């Protein structure tokens, strides 16, 4: 699995820890830290 980083605040979404692939999150999902949309995340 992969990690994704919010380019706004640096929050890291860890697919292993969350148990859900980033791509499988709903389109309206936002960063839990700053509210940025999925588009503002990059694979790390």
mmCIF entry with sequence, helices, sheets and N, C-alpha, C, O atoms, coordinates in Angstrom:
data_MODEL
# 
_entry.id   MODEL 
# 
_entity.id                         1 
_entity.type                       polymer 
_entity.pdbx_number_of_molecules   1 
# 
_entity_poly.entity_id                      1 
_entity_poly.type                           'polypeptide(L)' 
_entity_poly.nstd_linkage                   no 
_entity_poly.nstd_monomer                   no 
_entity_poly.pdbx_seq_one_letter_code       
;(UNK)(UNK)(UNK)(UNK)(UNK)(UNK)(UNK)(UNK)(UNK)(UNK)(UNK)(UNK)(UNK)(UNK)(UNK)(UNK)
(UNK)(UNK)(UNK)(UNK)(UNK)(UNK)(UNK)(UNK)(UNK)(UNK)(UNK)(UNK)(UNK)(UNK)(UNK)(UNK)
(UNK)(UNK)(UNK)(UNK)(UNK)(UNK)(UNK)(UNK)(UNK)(UNK)(UNK)(UNK)
;
_entity_poly.pdbx_seq_one_letter_code_can   XXXXXXXXXXXXXXXXXXXXXXXXXXXXXXXXXXXXXXXXXXXX 
_entity_poly.pdbx_strand_id                 A 
# 
loop_
_entity_poly_seq.entity_id 
_entity_poly_seq.num 
_entity_poly_seq.mon_id 
_entity_poly_seq.hetero 
1 1  UNK n 
1 2  UNK n 
1 3  UNK n 
1 4  UNK n 
1 5  UNK n 
1 6  UNK n 
1 7  UNK n 
1 8  UNK n 
1 9  UNK n 
1 10 UNK n 
1 11 UNK n 
1 12 UNK n 
1 13 UNK n 
1 14 UNK n 
1 15 UNK n 
1 16 UNK n 
1 17 UNK n 
1 18 UNK n 
1 19 UNK n 
1 20 UNK n 
1 21 UNK n 
1 22 UNK n 
1 23 UNK n 
1 24 UNK n 
1 25 UNK n 
1 26 UNK n 
1 27 UNK n 
1 28 UNK n 
1 29 UNK n 
1 30 UNK n 
1 31 UNK n 
1 32 UNK n 
1 33 UNK n 
1 34 UNK n 
1 35 UNK n 
1 36 UNK n 
1 37 UNK n 
1 38 UNK n 
1 39 UNK n 
1 40 UNK n 
1 41 UNK n 
1 42 UNK n 
1 43 UNK n 
1 44 UNK n 
# 
_struct_asym.id          A 
_struct_asym.entity_id   1 
# 
loop_
_struct_conf.conf_type_id 
_struct_conf.id 
_struct_conf.pdbx_PDB_helix_id 
_struct_conf.beg_label_comp_id 
_struct_conf.beg_label_asym_id 
_struct_conf.beg_label_seq_id 
_struct_conf.pdbx_beg_PDB_ins_code 
_struct_conf.end_label_comp_id 
_struct_conf.end_label_asym_id 
_struct_conf.end_label_seq_id 
_struct_conf.pdbx_end_PDB_ins_code 
_struct_conf.beg_auth_comp_id 
_struct_conf.beg_auth_asym_id 
_struct_conf.beg_auth_seq_id 
_struct_conf.end_auth_comp_id 
_struct_conf.end_auth_asym_id 
_struct_conf.end_auth_seq_id 
_struct_conf.pdbx_PDB_helix_class 
_struct_conf.details 
_struct_conf.pdbx_PDB_helix_length 
HELX_P HELX_P1 AA1 UNK A 15 ? UNK A 18 ? UNK A 15 UNK A 18 1 ? 4 
HELX_P HELX_P2 AA2 UNK A 22 ? UNK A 24 ? UNK A 22 UNK A 24 5 ? 3 
HELX_P HELX_P3 AA3 UNK A 38 ? UNK A 40 ? UNK A 38 UNK A 40 5 ? 3 
# 
_struct_conf_type.id          HELX_P 
_struct_conf_type.criteria    ? 
_struct_conf_type.reference   ? 
# 
_struct_sheet.id               AA1 
_struct_sheet.type             ? 
_struct_sheet.number_strands   3 
_struct_sheet.details          ? 
# 
loop_
_struct_sheet_order.sheet_id 
_struct_sheet_order.range_id_1 
_struct_sheet_order.range_id_2 
_struct_sheet_order.offset 
_struct_sheet_order.sense 
AA1 1 2 ? anti-parallel 
AA1 2 3 ? anti-parallel 
# 
loop_
_struct_sheet_range.sheet_id 
_struct_sheet_range.id 
_struct_sheet_range.beg_label_comp_id 
_struct_sheet_range.beg_label_asym_id 
_struct_sheet_range.beg_label_seq_id 
_struct_sheet_range.pdbx_beg_PDB_ins_code 
_struct_sheet_range.end_label_comp_id 
_struct_sheet_range.end_label_asym_id 
_struct_sheet_range.end_label_seq_id 
_struct_sheet_range.pdbx_end_PDB_ins_code 
_struct_sheet_range.beg_auth_comp_id 
_struct_sheet_range.beg_auth_asym_id 
_struct_sheet_range.beg_auth_seq_id 
_struct_sheet_range.end_auth_comp_id 
_struct_sheet_range.end_auth_asym_id 
_struct_sheet_range.end_auth_seq_id 
AA1 1 UNK A 12 ? UNK A 14 ? UNK A 12 UNK A 14 
AA1 2 UNK A 3  ? UNK A 6  ? UNK A 3  UNK A 6  
AA1 3 UNK A 41 ? UNK A 43 ? UNK A 41 UNK A 43 
# 
loop_
_atom_site.group_PDB 
_atom_site.id 
_atom_site.type_symbol 
_atom_site.label_atom_id 
_atom_site.label_alt_id 
_atom_site.label_comp_id 
_atom_site.label_asym_id 
_atom_site.label_entity_id 
_atom_site.label_seq_id 
_atom_site.pdbx_PDB_ins_code 
_atom_site.Cartn_x 
_atom_site.Cartn_y 
_atom_site.Cartn_z 
_atom_site.occupancy 
_atom_site.B_iso_or_equiv 
_atom_site.pdbx_formal_charge 
_atom_site.auth_seq_id 
_atom_site.auth_comp_id 
_atom_site.auth_asym_id 
_atom_site.auth_atom_id 
_atom_site.pdbx_PDB_model_num 
ATOM 1   N N  . UNK A 1 1  ? 0.845   -1.184 0.000  1.00 0.00 ? 1  UNK A N  1 
ATOM 2   C CA . UNK A 1 1  ? 0.000   0.000  0.000  1.00 0.00 ? 1  UNK A CA 1 
ATOM 3   C C  . UNK A 1 1  ? 0.889   1.245  0.000  1.00 0.00 ? 1  UNK A C  1 
ATOM 4   O O  . UNK A 1 1  ? 2.112   1.155  0.101  1.00 0.00 ? 1  UNK A O  1 
ATOM 5   N N  . UNK A 1 2  ? 0.261   2.377  -0.113 1.00 0.00 ? 2  UNK A N  1 
ATOM 6   C CA . UNK A 1 2  ? 0.970   3.617  -0.372 1.00 0.00 ? 2  UNK A CA 1 
ATOM 7   C C  . UNK A 1 2  ? 0.612   4.678  0.648  1.00 0.00 ? 2  UNK A C  1 
ATOM 8   O O  . UNK A 1 2  ? -0.392  4.571  1.352  1.00 0.00 ? 2  UNK A O  1 
ATOM 9   N N  . UNK A 1 3  ? 1.445   5.703  0.720  1.00 0.00 ? 3  UNK A N  1 
ATOM 10  C CA . UNK A 1 3  ? 1.172   6.877  1.540  1.00 0.00 ? 3  UNK A CA 1 
ATOM 11  C C  . UNK A 1 3  ? 0.976   8.076  0.621  1.00 0.00 ? 3  UNK A C  1 
ATOM 12  O O  . UNK A 1 3  ? 1.613   8.192  -0.426 1.00 0.00 ? 3  UNK A O  1 
ATOM 13  N N  . UNK A 1 4  ? 0.083   8.959  1.037  1.00 0.00 ? 4  UNK A N  1 
ATOM 14  C CA . UNK A 1 4  ? -0.229  10.177 0.294  1.00 0.00 ? 4  UNK A CA 1 
ATOM 15  C C  . UNK A 1 4  ? -0.054  11.366 1.226  1.00 0.00 ? 4  UNK A C  1 
ATOM 16  O O  . UNK A 1 4  ? -0.474  11.313 2.381  1.00 0.00 ? 4  UNK A O  1 
ATOM 17  N N  . UNK A 1 5  ? 0.558   12.431 0.741  1.00 0.00 ? 5  UNK A N  1 
ATOM 18  C CA . UNK A 1 5  ? 0.820   13.605 1.578  1.00 0.00 ? 5  UNK A CA 1 
ATOM 19  C C  . UNK A 1 5  ? 0.024   14.804 1.087  1.00 0.00 ? 5  UNK A C  1 
ATOM 20  O O  . UNK A 1 5  ? -0.025  15.086 -0.110 1.00 0.00 ? 5  UNK A O  1 
ATOM 21  N N  . UNK A 1 6  ? -0.601  15.506 2.031  1.00 0.00 ? 6  UNK A N  1 
ATOM 22  C CA . UNK A 1 6  ? -1.310  16.741 1.726  1.00 0.00 ? 6  UNK A CA 1 
ATOM 23  C C  . UNK A 1 6  ? -0.270  17.823 1.434  1.00 0.00 ? 6  UNK A C  1 
ATOM 24  O O  . UNK A 1 6  ? 0.607   18.086 2.257  1.00 0.00 ? 6  UNK A O  1 
ATOM 25  N N  . UNK A 1 7  ? -0.369  18.436 0.279  1.00 0.00 ? 7  UNK A N  1 
ATOM 26  C CA . UNK A 1 7  ? 0.592   19.462 -0.116 1.00 0.00 ? 7  UNK A CA 1 
ATOM 27  C C  . UNK A 1 7  ? 0.314   20.794 0.585  1.00 0.00 ? 7  UNK A C  1 
ATOM 28  O O  . UNK A 1 7  ? 1.117   21.722 0.491  1.00 0.00 ? 7  UNK A O  1 
ATOM 29  N N  . UNK A 1 8  ? -0.808  20.888 1.279  1.00 0.00 ? 8  UNK A N  1 
ATOM 30  C CA . UNK A 1 8  ? -1.143  22.113 2.000  1.00 0.00 ? 8  UNK A CA 1 
ATOM 31  C C  . UNK A 1 8  ? -0.568  22.090 3.420  1.00 0.00 ? 8  UNK A C  1 
ATOM 32  O O  . UNK A 1 8  ? 0.102   23.035 3.835  1.00 0.00 ? 8  UNK A O  1 
ATOM 33  N N  . UNK A 1 9  ? -0.832  21.001 4.167  1.00 0.00 ? 9  UNK A N  1 
ATOM 34  C CA . UNK A 1 9  ? -0.431  20.978 5.576  1.00 0.00 ? 9  UNK A CA 1 
ATOM 35  C C  . UNK A 1 9  ? 0.581   19.894 5.934  1.00 0.00 ? 9  UNK A C  1 
ATOM 36  O O  . UNK A 1 9  ? 1.131   19.903 7.035  1.00 0.00 ? 9  UNK A O  1 
ATOM 37  N N  . UNK A 1 10 ? 0.833   18.959 5.016  1.00 0.00 ? 10 UNK A N  1 
ATOM 38  C CA . UNK A 1 10 ? 1.803   17.906 5.291  1.00 0.00 ? 10 UNK A CA 1 
ATOM 39  C C  . UNK A 1 10 ? 1.234   16.649 5.928  1.00 0.00 ? 10 UNK A C  1 
ATOM 40  O O  . UNK A 1 10 ? 1.979   15.714 6.221  1.00 0.00 ? 10 UNK A O  1 
ATOM 41  N N  . UNK A 1 11 ? -0.088  16.610 6.149  1.00 0.00 ? 11 UNK A N  1 
ATOM 42  C CA . UNK A 1 11 ? -0.716  15.402 6.701  1.00 0.00 ? 11 UNK A CA 1 
ATOM 43  C C  . UNK A 1 11 ? -0.442  14.221 5.774  1.00 0.00 ? 11 UNK A C  1 
ATOM 44  O O  . UNK A 1 11 ? -0.520  14.351 4.552  1.00 0.00 ? 11 UNK A O  1 
ATOM 45  N N  . UNK A 1 12 ? -0.122  13.071 6.359  1.00 0.00 ? 12 UNK A N  1 
ATOM 46  C CA . UNK A 1 12 ? 0.152   11.877 5.563  1.00 0.00 ? 12 UNK A CA 1 
ATOM 47  C C  . UNK A 1 12 ? -0.979  10.871 5.760  1.00 0.00 ? 12 UNK A C  1 
ATOM 48  O O  . UNK A 1 12 ? -1.274  10.462 6.883  1.00 0.00 ? 12 UNK A O  1 
ATOM 49  N N  . UNK A 1 13 ? -1.607  10.479 4.650  1.00 0.00 ? 13 UNK A N  1 
ATOM 50  C CA . UNK A 1 13 ? -2.625  9.434  4.651  1.00 0.00 ? 13 UNK A CA 1 
ATOM 51  C C  . UNK A 1 13 ? -1.921  8.124  4.351  1.00 0.00 ? 13 UNK A C  1 
ATOM 52  O O  . UNK A 1 13 ? -1.370  7.942  3.266  1.00 0.00 ? 13 UNK A O  1 
ATOM 53  N N  . UNK A 1 14 ? -1.939  7.214  5.310  1.00 0.00 ? 14 UNK A N  1 
ATOM 54  C CA . UNK A 1 14 ? -1.265  5.921  5.193  1.00 0.00 ? 14 UNK A CA 1 
ATOM 55  C C  . UNK A 1 14 ? -2.315  4.850  4.911  1.00 0.00 ? 14 UNK A C  1 
ATOM 56  O O  . UNK A 1 14 ? -3.128  4.521  5.775  1.00 0.00 ? 14 UNK A O  1 
ATOM 57  N N  . UNK A 1 15 ? -2.288  4.309  3.689  1.00 0.00 ? 15 UNK A N  1 
ATOM 58  C CA . UNK A 1 15 ? -3.284  3.305  3.308  1.00 0.00 ? 15 UNK A CA 1 
ATOM 59  C C  . UNK A 1 15 ? -3.230  2.081  4.215  1.00 0.00 ? 15 UNK A C  1 
ATOM 60  O O  . UNK A 1 15 ? -4.272  1.502  4.526  1.00 0.00 ? 15 UNK A O  1 
ATOM 61  N N  . UNK A 1 16 ? -2.038  1.676  4.645  1.00 0.00 ? 16 UNK A N  1 
ATOM 62  C CA . UNK A 1 16 ? -1.920  0.510  5.535  1.00 0.00 ? 16 UNK A CA 1 
ATOM 63  C C  . UNK A 1 16 ? -2.628  0.761  6.855  1.00 0.00 ? 16 UNK A C  1 
ATOM 64  O O  . UNK A 1 16 ? -3.380  -0.089 7.332  1.00 0.00 ? 16 UNK A O  1 
ATOM 65  N N  . UNK A 1 17 ? -2.391  1.925  7.446  1.00 0.00 ? 17 UNK A N  1 
ATOM 66  C CA . UNK A 1 17 ? -2.980  2.244  8.751  1.00 0.00 ? 17 UNK A CA 1 
ATOM 67  C C  . UNK A 1 17 ? -4.495  2.441  8.657  1.00 0.00 ? 17 UNK A C  1 
ATOM 68  O O  . UNK A 1 17 ? -5.240  2.048  9.555  1.00 0.00 ? 17 UNK A O  1 
ATOM 69  N N  . UNK A 1 18 ? -4.939  3.055  7.556  1.00 0.00 ? 18 UNK A N  1 
ATOM 70  C CA . UNK A 1 18 ? -6.370  3.349  7.401  1.00 0.00 ? 18 UNK A CA 1 
ATOM 71  C C  . UNK A 1 18 ? -7.164  2.155  6.886  1.00 0.00 ? 18 UNK A C  1 
ATOM 72  O O  . UNK A 1 18 ? -8.362  2.040  7.146  1.00 0.00 ? 18 UNK A O  1 
ATOM 73  N N  . UNK A 1 19 ? -6.494  1.267  6.153  1.00 0.00 ? 19 UNK A N  1 
ATOM 74  C CA . UNK A 1 19 ? -7.166  0.093  5.615  1.00 0.00 ? 19 UNK A CA 1 
ATOM 75  C C  . UNK A 1 19 ? -7.994  0.360  4.373  1.00 0.00 ? 19 UNK A C  1 
ATOM 76  O O  . UNK A 1 19 ? -8.744  -0.511 3.932  1.00 0.00 ? 19 UNK A O  1 
ATOM 77  N N  . UNK A 1 20 ? -7.871  1.553  3.799  1.00 0.00 ? 20 UNK A N  1 
ATOM 78  C CA . UNK A 1 20 ? -8.613  1.928  2.594  1.00 0.00 ? 20 UNK A CA 1 
ATOM 79  C C  . UNK A 1 20 ? -7.644  2.605  1.632  1.00 0.00 ? 20 UNK A C  1 
ATOM 80  O O  . UNK A 1 20 ? -6.903  3.512  2.014  1.00 0.00 ? 20 UNK A O  1 
ATOM 81  N N  . UNK A 1 21 ? -7.658  2.153  0.376  1.00 0.00 ? 21 UNK A N  1 
ATOM 82  C CA . UNK A 1 21 ? -6.814  2.796  -0.619 1.00 0.00 ? 21 UNK A CA 1 
ATOM 83  C C  . UNK A 1 21 ? -7.291  4.229  -0.846 1.00 0.00 ? 21 UNK A C  1 
ATOM 84  O O  . UNK A 1 21 ? -8.489  4.510  -0.822 1.00 0.00 ? 21 UNK A O  1 
ATOM 85  N N  . UNK A 1 22 ? -6.339  5.120  -1.065 1.00 0.00 ? 22 UNK A N  1 
ATOM 86  C CA . UNK A 1 22 ? -6.663  6.533  -1.271 1.00 0.00 ? 22 UNK A CA 1 
ATOM 87  C C  . UNK A 1 22 ? -7.647  6.709  -2.423 1.00 0.00 ? 22 UNK A C  1 
ATOM 88  O O  . UNK A 1 22 ? -8.578  7.510  -2.339 1.00 0.00 ? 22 UNK A O  1 
ATOM 89  N N  . UNK A 1 23 ? -7.433  5.951  -3.499 1.00 0.00 ? 23 UNK A N  1 
ATOM 90  C CA . UNK A 1 23 ? -8.292  6.054  -4.671 1.00 0.00 ? 23 UNK A CA 1 
ATOM 91  C C  . UNK A 1 23 ? -9.728  5.624  -4.371 1.00 0.00 ? 23 UNK A C  1 
ATOM 92  O O  . UNK A 1 23 ? -10.659 6.031  -5.066 1.00 0.00 ? 23 UNK A O  1 
ATOM 93  N N  . UNK A 1 24 ? -9.904  4.801  -3.335 1.00 0.00 ? 24 UNK A N  1 
ATOM 94  C CA . UNK A 1 24 ? -11.235 4.306  -2.982 1.00 0.00 ? 24 UNK A CA 1 
ATOM 95  C C  . UNK A 1 24 ? -12.000 5.241  -2.051 1.00 0.00 ? 24 UNK A C  1 
ATOM 96  O O  . UNK A 1 24 ? -13.174 5.004  -1.763 1.00 0.00 ? 24 UNK A O  1 
ATOM 97  N N  . UNK A 1 25 ? -11.349 6.297  -1.579 1.00 0.00 ? 25 UNK A N  1 
ATOM 98  C CA . UNK A 1 25 ? -12.046 7.269  -0.730 1.00 0.00 ? 25 UNK A CA 1 
ATOM 99  C C  . UNK A 1 25 ? -13.072 8.021  -1.577 1.00 0.00 ? 25 UNK A C  1 
ATOM 100 O O  . UNK A 1 25 ? -12.866 8.192  -2.778 1.00 0.00 ? 25 UNK A O  1 
ATOM 101 N N  . UNK A 1 26 ? -14.169 8.472  -0.973 1.00 0.00 ? 26 UNK A N  1 
ATOM 102 C CA . UNK A 1 26 ? -15.173 9.214  -1.744 1.00 0.00 ? 26 UNK A CA 1 
ATOM 103 C C  . UNK A 1 26 ? -14.569 10.489 -2.350 1.00 0.00 ? 26 UNK A C  1 
ATOM 104 O O  . UNK A 1 26 ? -13.609 11.046 -1.816 1.00 0.00 ? 26 UNK A O  1 
ATOM 105 N N  . UNK A 1 27 ? -15.137 10.935 -3.455 1.00 0.00 ? 27 UNK A N  1 
ATOM 106 C CA . UNK A 1 27 ? -14.633 12.131 -4.129 1.00 0.00 ? 27 UNK A CA 1 
ATOM 107 C C  . UNK A 1 27 ? -14.710 13.374 -3.251 1.00 0.00 ? 27 UNK A C  1 
ATOM 108 O O  . UNK A 1 27 ? -13.937 14.314 -3.432 1.00 0.00 ? 27 UNK A O  1 
ATOM 109 N N  . UNK A 1 28 ? -15.637 13.380 -2.306 1.00 0.00 ? 28 UNK A N  1 
ATOM 110 C CA . UNK A 1 28 ? -15.780 14.558 -1.445 1.00 0.00 ? 28 UNK A CA 1 
ATOM 111 C C  . UNK A 1 28 ? -14.974 14.448 -0.148 1.00 0.00 ? 28 UNK A C  1 
ATOM 112 O O  . UNK A 1 28 ? -15.124 15.279 0.748  1.00 0.00 ? 28 UNK A O  1 
ATOM 113 N N  . UNK A 1 29 ? -14.118 13.420 -0.044 1.00 0.00 ? 29 UNK A N  1 
ATOM 114 C CA . UNK A 1 29 ? -13.239 13.280 1.121  1.00 0.00 ? 29 UNK A CA 1 
ATOM 115 C C  . UNK A 1 29 ? -12.282 14.463 1.174  1.00 0.00 ? 29 UNK A C  1 
ATOM 116 O O  . UNK A 1 29 ? -11.797 14.917 0.137  1.00 0.00 ? 29 UNK A O  1 
ATOM 117 N N  . UNK A 1 30 ? -12.006 14.966 2.377  1.00 0.00 ? 30 UNK A N  1 
ATOM 118 C CA . UNK A 1 30 ? -11.064 16.068 2.550  1.00 0.00 ? 30 UNK A CA 1 
ATOM 119 C C  . UNK A 1 30 ? -10.049 15.724 3.629  1.00 0.00 ? 30 UNK A C  1 
ATOM 120 O O  . UNK A 1 30 ? -10.285 14.849 4.461  1.00 0.00 ? 30 UNK A O  1 
ATOM 121 N N  . UNK A 1 31 ? -8.924  16.416 3.607  1.00 0.00 ? 31 UNK A N  1 
ATOM 122 C CA . UNK A 1 31 ? -7.875  16.225 4.612  1.00 0.00 ? 31 UNK A CA 1 
ATOM 123 C C  . UNK A 1 31 ? -8.453  16.455 6.005  1.00 0.00 ? 31 UNK A C  1 
ATOM 124 O O  . UNK A 1 31 ? -9.091  17.480 6.244  1.00 0.00 ? 31 UNK A O  1 
ATOM 125 N N  . UNK A 1 32 ? -8.242  15.519 6.924  1.00 0.00 ? 32 UNK A N  1 
ATOM 126 C CA . UNK A 1 32 ? -8.791  15.684 8.273  1.00 0.00 ? 32 UNK A CA 1 
ATOM 127 C C  . UNK A 1 32 ? -8.087  16.795 9.066  1.00 0.00 ? 32 UNK A C  1 
ATOM 128 O O  . UNK A 1 32 ? -8.608  17.250 10.084 1.00 0.00 ? 32 UNK A O  1 
ATOM 129 N N  . UNK A 1 33 ? -6.924  17.227 8.611  1.00 0.00 ? 33 UNK A N  1 
ATOM 130 C CA . UNK A 1 33 ? -6.190  18.276 9.320  1.00 0.00 ? 33 UNK A CA 1 
ATOM 131 C C  . UNK A 1 33 ? -6.573  19.682 8.849  1.00 0.00 ? 33 UNK A C  1 
ATOM 132 O O  . UNK A 1 33 ? -6.803  20.576 9.664  1.00 0.00 ? 33 UNK A O  1 
ATOM 133 N N  . UNK A 1 34 ? -6.640  19.871 7.512  1.00 0.00 ? 34 UNK A N  1 
ATOM 134 C CA . UNK A 1 34 ? -6.839  21.231 7.000  1.00 0.00 ? 34 UNK A CA 1 
ATOM 135 C C  . UNK A 1 34 ? -8.036  21.384 6.063  1.00 0.00 ? 34 UNK A C  1 
ATOM 136 O O  . UNK A 1 34 ? -8.371  22.500 5.668  1.00 0.00 ? 34 UNK A O  1 
ATOM 137 N N  . UNK A 1 35 ? -8.682  20.274 5.706  1.00 0.00 ? 35 UNK A N  1 
ATOM 138 C CA . UNK A 1 35 ? -9.855  20.355 4.850  1.00 0.00 ? 35 UNK A CA 1 
ATOM 139 C C  . UNK A 1 35 ? -9.562  20.434 3.357  1.00 0.00 ? 35 UNK A C  1 
ATOM 140 O O  . UNK A 1 35 ? -10.461 20.704 2.561  1.00 0.00 ? 35 UNK A O  1 
ATOM 141 N N  . UNK A 1 36 ? -8.297  20.199 2.969  1.00 0.00 ? 36 UNK A N  1 
ATOM 142 C CA . UNK A 1 36 ? -7.936  20.245 1.551  1.00 0.00 ? 36 UNK A CA 1 
ATOM 143 C C  . UNK A 1 36 ? -8.568  19.068 0.810  1.00 0.00 ? 36 UNK A C  1 
ATOM 144 O O  . UNK A 1 36 ? -8.710  17.985 1.376  1.00 0.00 ? 36 UNK A O  1 
ATOM 145 N N  . UNK A 1 37 ? -8.950  19.274 -0.454 1.00 0.00 ? 37 UNK A N  1 
ATOM 146 C CA . UNK A 1 37 ? -9.548  18.185 -1.244 1.00 0.00 ? 37 UNK A CA 1 
ATOM 147 C C  . UNK A 1 37 ? -8.503  17.151 -1.666 1.00 0.00 ? 37 UNK A C  1 
ATOM 148 O O  . UNK A 1 37 ? -7.299  17.384 -1.561 1.00 0.00 ? 37 UNK A O  1 
ATOM 149 N N  . UNK A 1 38 ? -8.987  16.015 -2.142 1.00 0.00 ? 38 UNK A N  1 
ATOM 150 C CA . UNK A 1 38 ? -8.093  14.923 -2.577 1.00 0.00 ? 38 UNK A CA 1 
ATOM 151 C C  . UNK A 1 38 ? -7.085  15.381 -3.621 1.00 0.00 ? 38 UNK A C  1 
ATOM 152 O O  . UNK A 1 38 ? -5.972  14.857 -3.671 1.00 0.00 ? 38 UNK A O  1 
ATOM 153 N N  . UNK A 1 39 ? -7.451  16.341 -4.449 1.00 0.00 ? 39 UNK A N  1 
ATOM 154 C CA . UNK A 1 39 ? -6.567  16.816 -5.514 1.00 0.00 ? 39 UNK A CA 1 
ATOM 155 C C  . UNK A 1 39 ? -5.272  17.409 -4.965 1.00 0.00 ? 39 UNK A C  1 
ATOM 156 O O  . UNK A 1 39 ? -4.268  17.482 -5.674 1.00 0.00 ? 39 UNK A O  1 
ATOM 157 N N  . UNK A 1 40 ? -5.299  17.834 -3.698 1.00 0.00 ? 40 UNK A N  1 
ATOM 158 C CA . UNK A 1 40 ? -4.129  18.464 -3.093 1.00 0.00 ? 40 UNK A CA 1 
ATOM 159 C C  . UNK A 1 40 ? -3.185  17.448 -2.434 1.00 0.00 ? 40 UNK A C  1 
ATOM 160 O O  . UNK A 1 40 ? -2.271  17.834 -1.706 1.00 0.00 ? 40 UNK A O  1 
ATOM 161 N N  . UNK A 1 41 ? -3.404  16.161 -2.686 1.00 0.00 ? 41 UNK A N  1 
ATOM 162 C CA . UNK A 1 41 ? -2.534  15.108 -2.159 1.00 0.00 ? 41 UNK A CA 1 
ATOM 163 C C  . UNK A 1 41 ? -1.656  14.552 -3.266 1.00 0.00 ? 41 UNK A C  1 
ATOM 164 O O  . UNK A 1 41 ? -2.071  14.443 -4.419 1.00 0.00 ? 41 UNK A O  1 
ATOM 165 N N  . UNK A 1 42 ? -0.422  14.199 -2.886 1.00 0.00 ? 42 UNK A N  1 
ATOM 166 C CA . UNK A 1 42 ? 0.496   13.559 -3.825 1.00 0.00 ? 42 UNK A CA 1 
ATOM 167 C C  . UNK A 1 42 ? 1.025   12.272 -3.209 1.00 0.00 ? 42 UNK A C  1 
ATOM 168 O O  . UNK A 1 42 ? 1.246   12.190 -2.001 1.00 0.00 ? 42 UNK A O  1 
ATOM 169 N N  . UNK A 1 43 ? 1.224   11.264 -4.062 1.00 0.00 ? 43 UNK A N  1 
ATOM 170 C CA . UNK A 1 43 ? 1.763   9.982  -3.618 1.00 0.00 ? 43 UNK A CA 1 
ATOM 171 C C  . UNK A 1 43 ? 3.201   10.177 -3.181 1.00 0.00 ? 43 UNK A C  1 
ATOM 172 O O  . UNK A 1 43 ? 3.980   10.841 -3.864 1.00 0.00 ? 43 UNK A O  1 
ATOM 173 N N  . UNK A 1 44 ? 3.559   9.589  -2.026 1.00 0.00 ? 44 UNK A N  1 
ATOM 174 C CA . UNK A 1 44 ? 4.952   9.668  -1.548 1.00 0.00 ? 44 UNK A CA 1 
ATOM 175 C C  . UNK A 1 44 ? 5.521   8.284  -1.371 1.00 0.00 ? 44 UNK A C  1 
ATOM 176 O O  . UNK A 1 44 ? 6.678   8.138  -0.977 1.00 0.00 ? 44 UNK A O  1 
# 
